[in-house]
């Protein structure tokens, strides 16, 4: 496993997601540094895309704001390279297949490796089609992170067995019962000991606490989006948000 990703199994981890370039790349740099300072154990960096169909309105709006500001994939790569010199936690890109295809898959993964990115998450890439990118990910040592959802059901074991880095089990804004999630994690544990993080598209500290208690950590999918949607969002506000979630997750 990637050396930095091993950190995720040693603690109750919190990985927030944010869209690079919203409202601008200087803000992204400041937000990431503040998030890490206040308890984030890793960061998912979104590369803006014009048609993020798998996302809710908050993330869609963040993508559009970044694109309207002229943010490009090359600029996001430069932003991550600068961040890699400032923070030691895992940094992962989360973007759409079309972004990678447009840039050139091998060229993109080579750039990720040069920067020192710790993984790649592609929400619209079905498990059965991962061979589109997996050879390049393996060639350049950038784990392709597998995603699961409550609807994965009978495929949970198959996807988990082939996973690398960690497993990202997204629960949306209304997670299934803790009992159902616990059973899903039990199934995962029968085939892999990789960390399993539960993604939550909400802000309720009690839910972050409950999810963290049964998994290796949580992914805050939209908590920062609520802050960044406000025109006066500051790094301090981002830090306060992460500090609150990190406290709840740690108690899990």
N, C-alpha and C positions, 0 to 999 in steps of 0.2 A: 504494500500500500504506500502511496505517496506519504512522505515523512510528516508533512503538516497535517494531512488528513487523519493520521493516527491520533492526533489530539482530540478528535471528536468522540472517541470511545473512552477517554480518560476523565470525562467530566460531563455534566449536563450542559450540552452546548446550545447556543442561540446563534442562528444564522439569519440575519435580516436580508431582505431583498430590496434593491432600489434600482431605478432606471438611470443609467448614466446620461448626463447632460440635462437633467431636469432639476433645477431650471437652467443650469449651465455646468460645464465640466469643472470649473473652479469650486462650485458648490458641492459637486459630487466628491471631490477630493476632501473637502472639509467635513462633509457628512460622514464619509467612511472613517476618517480618523477619529471623529467624535464618537461614532458608534463603537469602535474598537476600545476606545478609552473608557467607555461606560458599560462594557460587558459583552459585546458581540465577540463570539469565538470564531467567526468566519463571516464572509460577505458574499452574497450572490449579486453579481453585477449584470444588469440587464442591458443588452445592446438594442437600441431602438429599432423598431420595425413598423412599417406603415400599416400593416394589417394583422395585428396581434389577436387573432380570433379566439384563442384559448383563454384570453384574459378577461377580467371584469372591467367595468367602466373606469375604475380608478387607474389601473395600469395602462389601459388603452389611452387615457388622457395624458398620462405621463410620457408615453411613447410619442404622442403627437406634439407635445410641448417641446420635447427634445429635438425632434425632427424639424420643427418650425424654427428652432434656434440654429439649425444648420449642422447638427452633430452628425459625424460620419463614423463608420466602423474604424477607420484608421485613427481617428481622434480618440475613440474609446480605447483602442489598443495602447495608445500613448498615455492615456489617463491611468490605465491599469499598471503600465510599466512604472510610472511615477509612484503609484501607491505601493507597489511591491517593494520599493526602497524604504517605505515609511512604516509599514505594518508587517508583522510576522504571522498573522493568522491566515488560514486558507482563504484564497480568493478564487471564485469560480464564475465563469460566464454562464448566463442563462439567456438564450436567444432562440430564434426560430430557424428552421432548416433553410429557408430561402436566403436568410442573411449569410449563412455559411456558404451555400451554393454560389451566391452572387460574388462573394469575395474570392472563392476558390477554396475548397475544403482543405487541400494539403497546405496551401499558403496560409490559411487561417490557423490550422493546428500548429504549423511551424512557428508562427508568431506567438501563439499561446505558450509554447514550450520555451521560447526565447525569453519571454517576460517572466516566466515562472508561475503561470496559472496552475491551479491545483485541480481543476476539473471543468467539465462542460456539461450543461444541462440543456436539452432541446425538447421542450414540452410537446411540440407537434410531431415528434419523431416516434412512430410506433415501434414497440419492441422488436417486431418482426422485420422492421426495415433498418435496424441499427447498423447493418453492414455498410450502409451508405457512408458512415463516418468512422465506424469502429477501427478499421485498419489504420487510418491516419492517426486516430487517438492513441492506438497502441504503438505506432511507429514513433510518435513524438512524446510518449509518456504522459499523456493528459487523460485521466480517467473519464470515460463517458458514463455519467451518473444515471442509473436507472430510476424511473419514476413509477410509483404505484398509486392506486386510488381504491376507494372502497369497491368500485365496480370491477376491479381486477379479478376478484374472487378466485376462480379456479386457476388463474394464471400466476397467482402470487408466488407459489413455489418455483415455477419455471423462471420467472423474472429475477427473483431473489438469488437463485442459484448461479445465474450468469452475471450478477452484479459485480461492480468494482468500485472502490472508494468508499461509498456509503449508499444507503437506500433512502430515497426521498418519497415518503408516503404522504401525498397531499390529501387533506381532509376538507378543504374548502372553508366556507364560512359557517357551515352547520355540521360539525363533525359527527360521525356515527357515535353510538354509545361507547363508553369506555370499555365495556365488556366485549363489544364487537371488535374494537381496535386491539384490545389485548389478545384476542384470539388470532387476529391477523398477524400480530407480531410474534405470537407463538409459532405460527406456520413459518414465518420468515426465519426464526431461530433454528428450525429443524434443518435448514439447508445452508445457512451462512452465519458467521459471527461478525459480519460487517456492522458498523453502527447503523441504526435506523432512526431517522429524524422525521417527525410528523409536522407537516406544513399546515398552517392555520391562517385563513384569510379573515382575521378579525383582530380586535384589540383587547378583549376581555382577559385581564390578568389571571382570573380563576381558571379559564380554559387553558391558558399557557401552562399553568401549574399542573392541571390534571393531565395534559398531554405529556408534559415532561416527566411526570411520575412513572409513566409506563413505557417510555422510549429513551433513547440516548440523548434526546434533545429536541428542539423545535426550530422550525423555519417560520419566521414572521413574514408572511407573503405580502401583506398590504399595510401593516401598521405604519410604516414610514410613508406610504403613499398618501395617507390621510394628512400627514404633516406637510408633505411636499406639494400637495394640491393648494395649500394656502400661500398666497403671494409673499407673505412676510415670514415664511419658514426660515428658521435659523439653525445653525449647527447646535446651539444650546438646546433648542427644542427637540432635535433629533437625539441628542444625548440623553435628555430627560425621558424620552419615549423608550429608548433602549434600556436605560437603567431600571425602569419600572418592569419591563418584560423580563430582563435578566434576573431580577430579584425573584420574580414569581417562578421562573423556570428553575432556578437554582434550588428553590425550596422543594421542587418536585423530587 
